[in-house]
Amino acid sequence: MKIYTSYFMAMENIIAAGIVPISIATCAPGARFGLMALAPLHRMVSMPEAQFRPLYADMLAVLDPVATVHQLEDIGAGEDVALMCYEMPGVFCHRQMVAAWLKKELRIEVLEVSPCQHWDQKRHRLNEGFEDRQR
């Protein structure tokens, strides 16, 4: 299973690629699945980034990253998953903190996906041009 991050505007492309979208937002428009343990508290949503980061880091610190990945595997039934939220790529979002946490704790590389990227739907992965830019 690969783990991606993205935002709700990319959901159509993600579903078309056979990737299971999993909301990690407090409220999720149209998402069939969610992992609320990774969603920020409602009161945190409007906080400035400088206030948000330490509070969300504290939330991640009490979670077991291995158990979290197992939950993602269960929700996605072993398929690749995309952790979904509202903010566009390039704008701060807690999904970036989740990606960094998974990389630090488990050495799992999590790629951000935007709706304009091309997908290889048979192999459930991004095109080579995108992957090459990430290295």
Secondary structure, 3 states (H helix, E strand, C coil): CCEEEEEHHHHHHHHHCCCEEEECCCCCCCCCEECHHHCCCHHHCCCCHHHHHHHHHHHHHCCCHHHHHHHHHHHCCCCCEEEEECCCCCCCCHHHHHHHHHHHHHCCCCEECCCCCCEECCCCEECHHHHHHHC
